[in-house]
Amino acid sequence: MLRYLACGQRNFKNDVDPLAVRYSWEFYAILKGKGAPLIEGTTPLEPRGNCLWLMRPGIVYQWTTRPSRITRFAFHFSYVPEPLRNMFDDQDWLCRDLDEKEADTIRQLADDLLPHYHNPTELLDLHGNKALLTLSLYFLDDCNFKRQRPIFRREYERVRRAEEWYLDHIRQRPTMEQVAEQAGVSTSQMRRDFQTMYNVSPLVVFRRLRLYEATRLLMNTDLKIDNIYPLAGFSNAVDFHRNFKREYGLSPYQWRRRLTTYKADSSSWYFGQSSPGAPISLANKSRSKDPFSKDHK
Protein backbone atom coordinates (compact mmCIF):
# COMPACT_ATOMS: atom_id res chain seq x y z
CA MET A 1 0.00 0.00 0.00
CA LEU A 2 1.35 3.42 -0.95
CA ARG A 3 2.08 5.56 2.11
CA TYR A 4 3.93 8.48 0.58
CA LEU A 5 4.93 9.93 -2.79
CA ALA A 6 7.34 12.76 -3.58
CA CYS A 7 8.80 13.54 -6.98
CA GLY A 8 10.60 16.16 -9.03
CA GLN A 9 13.47 18.41 -7.98
CA ARG A 10 14.62 18.89 -4.41
CA ASN A 11 17.37 21.18 -3.16
CA PHE A 12 18.99 19.33 -0.28
CA LYS A 13 20.99 22.41 0.71
CA ASN A 14 17.84 24.39 1.50
CA ASP A 15 15.65 21.39 2.40
CA VAL A 16 17.95 19.08 4.36
CA ASP A 17 16.87 15.48 4.77
CA PRO A 18 17.01 14.68 8.52
CA LEU A 19 18.80 11.66 9.91
CA ALA A 20 15.82 9.60 11.10
CA VAL A 21 14.40 6.11 11.31
CA ARG A 22 12.16 5.23 8.36
CA TYR A 23 9.11 3.06 8.87
CA SER A 24 8.27 2.22 5.26
CA TRP A 25 9.89 0.40 2.36
CA GLU A 26 11.36 3.23 0.32
CA PHE A 27 12.00 3.05 -3.43
CA TYR A 28 14.15 6.07 -4.29
CA ALA A 29 14.92 6.76 -7.95
CA ILE A 30 17.57 9.39 -8.74
CA LEU A 31 17.23 10.52 -12.34
CA LYS A 32 19.33 13.71 -12.30
CA GLY A 33 22.33 14.27 -10.06
CA LYS A 34 23.72 11.68 -7.67
CA GLY A 35 22.73 10.53 -4.22
CA ALA A 36 23.04 7.80 -1.62
CA PRO A 37 21.63 6.93 1.81
CA LEU A 38 23.87 7.83 4.73
CA ILE A 39 23.12 5.05 7.21
CA GLU A 40 23.84 5.72 10.86
CA GLY A 41 26.92 3.89 12.11
CA THR A 42 28.15 2.77 8.68
CA THR A 43 30.71 3.90 6.11
CA PRO A 44 29.17 6.44 3.67
CA LEU A 45 28.11 4.94 0.36
CA GLU A 46 29.25 6.38 -2.95
CA PRO A 47 26.55 8.64 -4.48
CA ARG A 48 25.04 7.22 -7.66
CA GLY A 49 22.96 8.65 -10.45
CA ASN A 50 20.40 7.13 -12.84
CA CYS A 51 19.67 4.47 -10.29
CA LEU A 52 16.96 3.00 -8.08
CA TRP A 53 17.54 2.42 -4.37
CA LEU A 54 15.38 0.28 -2.11
CA MET A 55 15.64 0.72 1.66
CA ARG A 56 14.03 -1.56 4.21
CA PRO A 57 12.09 -0.21 7.21
CA GLY A 58 13.65 0.25 10.63
CA ILE A 59 16.92 1.85 9.49
CA VAL A 60 18.21 5.24 10.64
CA TYR A 61 19.45 7.10 7.56
CA GLN A 62 19.27 10.29 5.51
CA TRP A 63 19.70 11.06 1.82
CA THR A 64 22.86 12.86 0.76
CA THR A 65 23.31 14.26 -2.74
CA ARG A 66 25.83 15.66 -5.20
CA PRO A 67 25.11 18.39 -6.30
CA SER A 68 22.62 19.69 -3.74
CA ARG A 69 19.75 19.89 -6.26
CA ILE A 70 18.67 16.58 -7.78
CA THR A 71 15.63 15.07 -9.45
CA ARG A 72 14.28 12.16 -7.45
CA PHE A 73 11.16 10.05 -7.17
CA ALA A 74 10.38 8.60 -3.72
CA PHE A 75 7.73 5.91 -3.27
CA HIS A 76 7.01 4.64 0.27
CA PHE A 77 5.05 1.41 0.74
CA SER A 78 3.92 -0.43 3.85
CA TYR A 79 5.00 -3.76 2.33
CA VAL A 80 6.74 -5.33 -0.66
CA PRO A 81 6.11 -8.70 -2.37
CA GLU A 82 7.36 -11.75 -0.49
CA PRO A 83 10.14 -12.70 -2.98
CA LEU A 84 11.61 -9.20 -2.67
CA ARG A 85 11.19 -9.14 1.09
CA ASN A 86 13.09 -12.42 1.33
CA MET A 87 16.12 -10.78 -0.34
CA PHE A 88 16.48 -8.57 2.75
CA ASP A 89 17.16 -11.29 5.31
CA ASP A 90 20.70 -9.96 5.85
CA GLN A 91 20.58 -6.70 3.90
CA ASP A 92 19.54 -3.12 4.54
CA TRP A 93 19.45 -1.85 0.97
CA LEU A 94 19.53 -2.72 -2.72
CA CYS A 95 20.55 -0.52 -5.64
CA ARG A 96 20.48 -0.99 -9.40
CA ASP A 97 21.18 1.21 -12.41
CA LEU A 98 18.30 2.43 -14.58
CA ASP A 99 18.29 2.66 -18.35
CA GLU A 100 16.42 5.43 -20.15
CA LYS A 101 13.29 3.36 -20.70
CA GLU A 102 13.08 2.39 -17.03
CA ALA A 103 13.58 6.01 -15.96
CA ASP A 104 10.74 7.11 -18.25
CA THR A 105 8.54 4.37 -16.78
CA ILE A 106 9.18 5.64 -13.24
CA ARG A 107 8.27 9.18 -14.30
CA GLN A 108 5.04 7.87 -15.80
CA LEU A 109 4.21 5.85 -12.67
CA ALA A 110 4.54 9.01 -10.59
CA ASP A 111 2.50 11.08 -13.05
CA ASP A 112 -0.29 8.48 -12.94
CA LEU A 113 -0.21 8.32 -9.13
CA LEU A 114 -0.03 12.00 -8.23
CA PRO A 115 -3.67 12.97 -8.93
CA HIS A 116 -4.98 10.02 -6.91
CA TYR A 117 -2.46 10.58 -4.11
CA HIS A 118 -3.31 14.24 -3.54
CA ASN A 119 -7.05 13.73 -4.01
CA PRO A 120 -7.59 10.06 -3.12
CA THR A 121 -9.93 8.11 -5.38
CA GLU A 122 -10.92 4.46 -5.68
CA LEU A 123 -8.03 4.08 -8.16
CA LEU A 124 -5.30 5.01 -5.66
CA ASP A 125 -4.68 1.43 -4.52
CA LEU A 126 -4.65 0.15 -8.12
CA HIS A 127 -2.12 2.71 -9.31
CA GLY A 128 -0.14 2.22 -6.10
CA ASN A 129 -0.02 -1.54 -6.64
CA LYS A 130 1.02 -1.01 -10.26
CA ALA A 131 3.93 1.14 -9.11
CA LEU A 132 4.88 -1.33 -6.36
CA LEU A 133 4.92 -4.31 -8.72
CA THR A 134 6.82 -2.46 -11.46
CA LEU A 135 9.50 -1.20 -9.08
CA SER A 136 9.78 -4.58 -7.35
CA LEU A 137 10.25 -6.39 -10.65
CA TYR A 138 13.19 -4.16 -11.53
CA PHE A 139 15.05 -5.85 -8.67
CA LEU A 140 13.54 -9.32 -8.95
CA ASP A 141 14.15 -9.60 -12.70
CA ASP A 142 17.88 -9.13 -12.04
CA CYS A 143 18.00 -12.20 -9.81
CA ASN A 144 18.84 -15.67 -11.00
CA PHE A 145 15.88 -17.64 -9.68
CA LYS A 146 16.73 -20.56 -11.98
CA ARG A 147 19.11 -21.86 -9.33
CA GLN A 148 16.21 -22.31 -6.94
CA ARG A 149 13.82 -25.23 -6.99
CA PRO A 150 11.23 -24.53 -9.69
CA ILE A 151 7.67 -23.79 -8.56
CA PHE A 152 5.20 -26.10 -10.24
CA ARG A 153 1.98 -24.65 -11.55
CA ARG A 154 -0.14 -26.72 -9.16
CA GLU A 155 1.77 -25.38 -6.14
CA TYR A 156 1.33 -21.83 -7.35
CA GLU A 157 -2.41 -22.33 -7.90
CA ARG A 158 -2.91 -23.92 -4.48
CA VAL A 159 -1.12 -21.09 -2.68
CA ARG A 160 -3.01 -18.44 -4.64
CA ARG A 161 -6.31 -20.20 -3.93
CA ALA A 162 -5.51 -20.37 -0.21
CA GLU A 163 -4.53 -16.69 -0.04
CA GLU A 164 -7.59 -15.50 -1.94
CA TRP A 165 -9.99 -17.55 0.17
CA TYR A 166 -8.29 -16.39 3.36
CA LEU A 167 -8.60 -12.73 2.34
CA ASP A 168 -12.25 -13.18 1.42
CA HIS A 169 -12.97 -14.64 4.87
CA ILE A 170 -10.42 -12.75 6.95
CA ARG A 171 -13.06 -11.34 9.32
CA GLN A 172 -14.12 -14.86 10.29
CA ARG A 173 -10.53 -15.68 11.32
CA PRO A 174 -10.37 -19.03 9.50
CA THR A 175 -8.11 -21.76 10.85
CA MET A 176 -5.29 -23.44 8.95
CA GLU A 177 -7.47 -26.52 8.56
CA GLN A 178 -10.32 -24.50 7.04
CA VAL A 179 -8.01 -22.75 4.56
CA ALA A 180 -6.37 -26.02 3.55
CA GLU A 181 -9.76 -27.65 3.01
CA GLN A 182 -10.84 -24.81 0.71
CA ALA A 183 -7.55 -25.05 -1.18
CA GLY A 184 -8.13 -28.77 -1.65
CA VAL A 185 -5.04 -29.96 0.21
CA SER A 186 -3.99 -31.22 3.63
CA THR A 187 -2.49 -28.79 6.14
CA SER A 188 0.92 -30.44 5.76
CA GLN A 189 0.77 -30.06 1.97
CA MET A 190 -0.24 -26.43 2.33
CA ARG A 191 2.78 -25.83 4.58
CA ARG A 192 5.05 -27.38 1.94
CA ASP A 193 3.46 -25.29 -0.82
CA PHE A 194 3.97 -22.03 1.08
CA GLN A 195 7.52 -23.01 1.96
CA THR A 196 8.21 -23.58 -1.73
CA MET A 197 6.61 -20.31 -2.81
CA TYR A 198 7.77 -17.96 -0.05
CA ASN A 199 10.20 -19.87 2.15
CA VAL A 200 7.93 -19.14 5.14
CA SER A 201 4.96 -20.90 6.72
CA PRO A 202 1.32 -20.11 5.84
CA LEU A 203 0.85 -18.68 9.35
CA VAL A 204 3.45 -16.01 8.62
CA VAL A 205 1.80 -15.09 5.32
CA PHE A 206 -1.68 -15.00 6.86
CA ARG A 207 -0.42 -12.77 9.69
CA ARG A 208 1.03 -10.36 7.14
CA LEU A 209 -2.22 -10.38 5.17
CA ARG A 210 -4.08 -9.40 8.36
CA LEU A 211 -1.62 -6.58 8.96
CA TYR A 212 -1.88 -5.34 5.35
CA GLU A 213 -5.66 -5.28 5.72
CA ALA A 214 -5.28 -3.34 8.97
CA THR A 215 -3.06 -0.73 7.29
CA ARG A 216 -5.58 -0.41 4.47
CA LEU A 217 -8.34 0.32 6.97
CA LEU A 218 -6.15 2.71 8.96
CA MET A 219 -5.32 4.62 5.81
CA ASN A 220 -8.66 4.66 4.03
CA THR A 221 -11.23 4.88 6.83
CA ASP A 222 -11.94 6.93 9.94
CA LEU A 223 -12.79 3.82 11.97
CA LYS A 224 -11.52 3.69 15.52
CA ILE A 225 -8.66 1.30 16.08
CA ASP A 226 -10.80 -0.86 18.38
CA ASN A 227 -13.17 -1.33 15.44
CA ILE A 228 -10.40 -2.11 12.96
CA TYR A 229 -8.71 -5.12 14.47
CA PRO A 230 -11.77 -7.45 14.21
CA LEU A 231 -12.25 -6.42 10.57
CA ALA A 232 -8.62 -7.30 9.88
CA GLY A 233 -9.00 -10.77 11.39
CA PHE A 234 -7.38 -10.28 14.79
CA SER A 235 -9.07 -11.90 17.78
CA ASN A 236 -8.21 -9.21 20.33
CA ALA A 237 -6.60 -5.80 20.69
CA VAL A 238 -3.50 -7.08 22.50
CA ASP A 239 -2.63 -9.52 19.71
CA PHE A 240 -3.26 -6.80 17.10
CA HIS A 241 -1.06 -4.18 18.78
CA ARG A 242 1.75 -6.65 19.48
CA ASN A 243 1.91 -7.93 15.90
CA PHE A 244 1.49 -4.48 14.37
CA LYS A 245 4.36 -3.00 16.37
CA ARG A 246 6.59 -5.98 15.64
CA GLU A 247 5.99 -5.54 11.90
CA TYR A 248 6.08 -1.73 11.59
CA GLY A 249 7.88 -0.54 14.71
CA LEU A 250 4.90 1.65 15.65
CA SER A 251 1.56 1.22 17.33
CA PRO A 252 -1.49 1.46 15.00
CA TYR A 253 -2.24 4.89 16.45
CA GLN A 254 1.32 6.13 15.79
CA TRP A 255 1.25 4.64 12.27
CA ARG A 256 -1.96 6.48 11.41
CA ARG A 257 -0.66 9.72 12.93
CA ARG A 258 2.56 9.52 10.92
CA LEU A 259 0.51 8.91 7.78
CA THR A 260 -1.24 12.21 8.44
CA THR A 261 2.16 13.84 8.91
CA TYR A 262 3.33 12.36 5.60
CA LYS A 263 0.47 14.01 3.75
CA ALA A 264 0.89 17.33 5.56
CA ASP A 265 4.62 17.38 4.82
CA SER A 266 4.11 16.71 1.09
CA SER A 267 3.41 20.39 0.47
CA SER A 268 7.02 21.21 1.36
CA TRP A 269 8.43 18.98 -1.38
CA TYR A 270 9.18 20.12 -4.91
CA PHE A 271 6.77 18.55 -7.37
CA GLY A 272 7.36 18.66 -11.08
CA GLN A 273 8.77 17.13 -13.26
CA SER A 274 22.33 5.98 -18.25
CA SER A 275 23.50 2.81 -18.24
CA PRO A 276 21.59 -0.53 -18.61
CA GLY A 277 20.40 -2.36 -15.52
CA ALA A 278 23.40 -3.64 -13.60
CA PRO A 279 23.63 -6.43 -11.03
CA ILE A 280 22.08 -5.62 -7.70
CA SER A 281 24.39 -4.20 -5.03
CA LEU A 282 23.84 -5.58 -1.53
CA ALA A 283 24.74 -3.76 1.67
CA ASN A 284 26.05 -5.32 4.82
CA LYS A 285 23.42 -5.54 7.48
CA SER A 286 23.75 -2.67 9.96
CA ARG A 287 21.10 -1.48 12.37
CA SER A 288 20.85 1.14 15.04
CA LYS A 289 20.58 -0.40 18.50
CA ASP A 290 17.67 1.93 19.19
CA PRO A 291 16.10 2.65 15.78
CA PHE A 292 12.99 4.20 17.27
CA SER A 293 14.79 6.86 19.30
CA LYS A 294 14.35 9.43 16.52
CA ASP A 295 11.28 10.75 14.77
CA HIS A 296 10.68 10.01 11.15
CA LYS A 297 10.00 12.94 8.90
C-alpha positions as CSV (number, residue, x, y, z in Angstrom):
1,M,0.0,0.0,0.0
2,L,1.3,3.4,-1.0
3,R,2.1,5.6,2.1
4,Y,3.9,8.5,0.6
5,L,4.9,9.9,-2.8
6,A,7.3,12.8,-3.6
7,C,8.8,13.5,-7.0
8,G,10.6,16.2,-9.0
9,Q,13.5,18.4,-8.0
10,R,14.6,18.9,-4.4
11,N,17.4,21.2,-3.2
12,F,19.0,19.3,-0.3
13,K,21.0,22.4,0.7
14,N,17.8,24.4,1.5
15,D,15.7,21.4,2.4
16,V,17.9,19.1,4.4
17,D,16.9,15.5,4.8
18,P,17.0,14.7,8.5
19,L,18.8,11.7,9.9
20,A,15.8,9.6,11.1
21,V,14.4,6.1,11.3
22,R,12.2,5.2,8.4
23,Y,9.1,3.1,8.9
24,S,8.3,2.2,5.3
25,W,9.9,0.4,2.4
26,E,11.4,3.2,0.3
27,F,12.0,3.0,-3.4
28,Y,14.2,6.1,-4.3
29,A,14.9,6.8,-8.0
30,I,17.6,9.4,-8.7
31,L,17.2,10.5,-12.3
32,K,19.3,13.7,-12.3
33,G,22.3,14.3,-10.1
34,K,23.7,11.7,-7.7
35,G,22.7,10.5,-4.2
36,A,23.0,7.8,-1.6
37,P,21.6,6.9,1.8
38,L,23.9,7.8,4.7
39,I,23.1,5.1,7.2
40,E,23.8,5.7,10.9
41,G,26.9,3.9,12.1
42,T,28.1,2.8,8.7
43,T,30.7,3.9,6.1
44,P,29.2,6.4,3.7
45,L,28.1,4.9,0.4
46,E,29.3,6.4,-3.0
47,P,26.6,8.6,-4.5
48,R,25.0,7.2,-7.7
49,G,23.0,8.6,-10.5
50,N,20.4,7.1,-12.8
51,C,19.7,4.5,-10.3
52,L,17.0,3.0,-8.1
53,W,17.5,2.4,-4.4
54,L,15.4,0.3,-2.1
55,M,15.6,0.7,1.7
56,R,14.0,-1.6,4.2
57,P,12.1,-0.2,7.2
58,G,13.6,0.2,10.6
59,I,16.9,1.8,9.5
60,V,18.2,5.2,10.6
61,Y,19.5,7.1,7.6
62,Q,19.3,10.3,5.5
63,W,19.7,11.1,1.8
64,T,22.9,12.9,0.8
65,T,23.3,14.3,-2.7
66,R,25.8,15.7,-5.2
67,P,25.1,18.4,-6.3
68,S,22.6,19.7,-3.7
69,R,19.7,19.9,-6.3
70,I,18.7,16.6,-7.8
71,T,15.6,15.1,-9.5
72,R,14.3,12.2,-7.5
73,F,11.2,10.0,-7.2
74,A,10.4,8.6,-3.7
75,F,7.7,5.9,-3.3
76,H,7.0,4.6,0.3
77,F,5.0,1.4,0.7
78,S,3.9,-0.4,3.8
79,Y,5.0,-3.8,2.3
80,V,6.7,-5.3,-0.7
81,P,6.1,-8.7,-2.4
82,E,7.4,-11.7,-0.5
83,P,10.1,-12.7,-3.0
84,L,11.6,-9.2,-2.7
85,R,11.2,-9.1,1.1
86,N,13.1,-12.4,1.3
87,M,16.1,-10.8,-0.3
88,F,16.5,-8.6,2.8
89,D,17.2,-11.3,5.3
90,D,20.7,-10.0,5.8
91,Q,20.6,-6.7,3.9
92,D,19.5,-3.1,4.5
93,W,19.5,-1.8,1.0
94,L,19.5,-2.7,-2.7
95,C,20.6,-0.5,-5.6
96,R,20.5,-1.0,-9.4
97,D,21.2,1.2,-12.4
98,L,18.3,2.4,-14.6
99,D,18.3,2.7,-18.3
100,E,16.4,5.4,-20.2
101,K,13.3,3.4,-20.7
102,E,13.1,2.4,-17.0
103,A,13.6,6.0,-16.0
104,D,10.7,7.1,-18.3
105,T,8.5,4.4,-16.8
106,I,9.2,5.6,-13.2
107,R,8.3,9.2,-14.3
108,Q,5.0,7.9,-15.8
109,L,4.2,5.9,-12.7
110,A,4.5,9.0,-10.6
111,D,2.5,11.1,-13.1
112,D,-0.3,8.5,-12.9
113,L,-0.2,8.3,-9.1
114,L,0.0,12.0,-8.2
115,P,-3.7,13.0,-8.9
116,H,-5.0,10.0,-6.9
117,Y,-2.5,10.6,-4.1
118,H,-3.3,14.2,-3.5
119,N,-7.1,13.7,-4.0
120,P,-7.6,10.1,-3.1
121,T,-9.9,8.1,-5.4
122,E,-10.9,4.5,-5.7
123,L,-8.0,4.1,-8.2
124,L,-5.3,5.0,-5.7
125,D,-4.7,1.4,-4.5
126,L,-4.6,0.2,-8.1
127,H,-2.1,2.7,-9.3
128,G,-0.1,2.2,-6.1
129,N,0.0,-1.5,-6.6
130,K,1.0,-1.0,-10.3
131,A,3.9,1.1,-9.1
132,L,4.9,-1.3,-6.4
133,L,4.9,-4.3,-8.7
134,T,6.8,-2.5,-11.5
135,L,9.5,-1.2,-9.1
136,S,9.8,-4.6,-7.3
137,L,10.2,-6.4,-10.7
138,Y,13.2,-4.2,-11.5
139,F,15.1,-5.9,-8.7
140,L,13.5,-9.3,-9.0
141,D,14.1,-9.6,-12.7
142,D,17.9,-9.1,-12.0
143,C,18.0,-12.2,-9.8
144,N,18.8,-15.7,-11.0
145,F,15.9,-17.6,-9.7
146,K,16.7,-20.6,-12.0
147,R,19.1,-21.9,-9.3
148,Q,16.2,-22.3,-6.9
149,R,13.8,-25.2,-7.0
150,P,11.2,-24.5,-9.7
151,I,7.7,-23.8,-8.6
152,F,5.2,-26.1,-10.2
153,R,2.0,-24.7,-11.5
154,R,-0.1,-26.7,-9.2
155,E,1.8,-25.4,-6.1
156,Y,1.3,-21.8,-7.4
157,E,-2.4,-22.3,-7.9
158,R,-2.9,-23.9,-4.5
159,V,-1.1,-21.1,-2.7
160,R,-3.0,-18.4,-4.6
161,R,-6.3,-20.2,-3.9
162,A,-5.5,-20.4,-0.2
163,E,-4.5,-16.7,0.0
164,E,-7.6,-15.5,-1.9
165,W,-10.0,-17.5,0.2
166,Y,-8.3,-16.4,3.4
167,L,-8.6,-12.7,2.3
168,D,-12.2,-13.2,1.4
169,H,-13.0,-14.6,4.9
170,I,-10.4,-12.8,7.0
171,R,-13.1,-11.3,9.3
172,Q,-14.1,-14.9,10.3
173,R,-10.5,-15.7,11.3
174,P,-10.4,-19.0,9.5
175,T,-8.1,-21.8,10.9
176,M,-5.3,-23.4,8.9
177,E,-7.5,-26.5,8.6
178,Q,-10.3,-24.5,7.0
179,V,-8.0,-22.8,4.6
180,A,-6.4,-26.0,3.6
181,E,-9.8,-27.7,3.0
182,Q,-10.8,-24.8,0.7
183,A,-7.5,-25.1,-1.2
184,G,-8.1,-28.8,-1.6
185,V,-5.0,-30.0,0.2
186,S,-4.0,-31.2,3.6
187,T,-2.5,-28.8,6.1
188,S,0.9,-30.4,5.8
189,Q,0.8,-30.1,2.0
190,M,-0.2,-26.4,2.3
191,R,2.8,-25.8,4.6
192,R,5.1,-27.4,1.9
193,D,3.5,-25.3,-0.8
194,F,4.0,-22.0,1.1
195,Q,7.5,-23.0,2.0
196,T,8.2,-23.6,-1.7
197,M,6.6,-20.3,-2.8
198,Y,7.8,-18.0,-0.1
199,N,10.2,-19.9,2.1
200,V,7.9,-19.1,5.1
201,S,5.0,-20.9,6.7
202,P,1.3,-20.1,5.8
203,L,0.8,-18.7,9.4
204,V,3.5,-16.0,8.6
205,V,1.8,-15.1,5.3
206,F,-1.7,-15.0,6.9
207,R,-0.4,-12.8,9.7
208,R,1.0,-10.4,7.1
209,L,-2.2,-10.4,5.2
210,R,-4.1,-9.4,8.4
211,L,-1.6,-6.6,9.0
212,Y,-1.9,-5.3,5.4
213,E,-5.7,-5.3,5.7
214,A,-5.3,-3.3,9.0
215,T,-3.1,-0.7,7.3
216,R,-5.6,-0.4,4.5
217,L,-8.3,0.3,7.0
218,L,-6.2,2.7,9.0
219,M,-5.3,4.6,5.8
220,N,-8.7,4.7,4.0
221,T,-11.2,4.9,6.8
222,D,-11.9,6.9,9.9
223,L,-12.8,3.8,12.0
224,K,-11.5,3.7,15.5
225,I,-8.7,1.3,16.1
226,D,-10.8,-0.9,18.4
227,N,-13.2,-1.3,15.4
228,I,-10.4,-2.1,13.0
229,Y,-8.7,-5.1,14.5
230,P,-11.8,-7.4,14.2
231,L,-12.3,-6.4,10.6
232,A,-8.6,-7.3,9.9
233,G,-9.0,-10.8,11.4
234,F,-7.4,-10.3,14.8
235,S,-9.1,-11.9,17.8
236,N,-8.2,-9.2,20.3
237,A,-6.6,-5.8,20.7
238,V,-3.5,-7.1,22.5
239,D,-2.6,-9.5,19.7
240,F,-3.3,-6.8,17.1
241,H,-1.1,-4.2,18.8
242,R,1.8,-6.6,19.5
243,N,1.9,-7.9,15.9
244,F,1.5,-4.5,14.4
245,K,4.4,-3.0,16.4
246,R,6.6,-6.0,15.6
247,E,6.0,-5.5,11.9
248,Y,6.1,-1.7,11.6
249,G,7.9,-0.5,14.7
250,L,4.9,1.6,15.6
251,S,1.6,1.2,17.3
252,P,-1.5,1.5,15.0
253,Y,-2.2,4.9,16.4
254,Q,1.3,6.1,15.8
255,W,1.3,4.6,12.3
256,R,-2.0,6.5,11.4
257,R,-0.7,9.7,12.9
258,R,2.6,9.5,10.9
259,L,0.5,8.9,7.8
260,T,-1.2,12.2,8.4
261,T,2.2,13.8,8.9
262,Y,3.3,12.4,5.6
263,K,0.5,14.0,3.8
264,A,0.9,17.3,5.6
265,D,4.6,17.4,4.8
266,S,4.1,16.7,1.1
267,S,3.4,20.4,0.5
268,S,7.0,21.2,1.4
269,W,8.4,19.0,-1.4
270,Y,9.2,20.1,-4.9
271,F,6.8,18.6,-7.4
272,G,7.4,18.7,-11.1
273,Q,8.8,17.1,-13.3
274,S,22.3,6.0,-18.3
275,S,23.5,2.8,-18.2
276,P,21.6,-0.5,-18.6
277,G,20.4,-2.4,-15.5
278,A,23.4,-3.6,-13.6
279,P,23.6,-6.4,-11.0
280,I,22.1,-5.6,-7.7
281,S,24.4,-4.2,-5.0
282,L,23.8,-5.6,-1.5
283,A,24.7,-3.8,1.7
284,N,26.0,-5.3,4.8
285,K,23.4,-5.5,7.5
286,S,23.7,-2.7,10.0
287,R,21.1,-1.5,12.4
288,S,20.8,1.1,15.0
289,K,20.6,-0.4,18.5
290,D,17.7,1.9,19.2
291,P,16.1,2.7,15.8
292,F,13.0,4.2,17.3
293,S,14.8,6.9,19.3
294,K,14.3,9.4,16.5
295,D,11.3,10.7,14.8
296,H,10.7,10.0,11.1
297,K,10.0,12.9,8.9
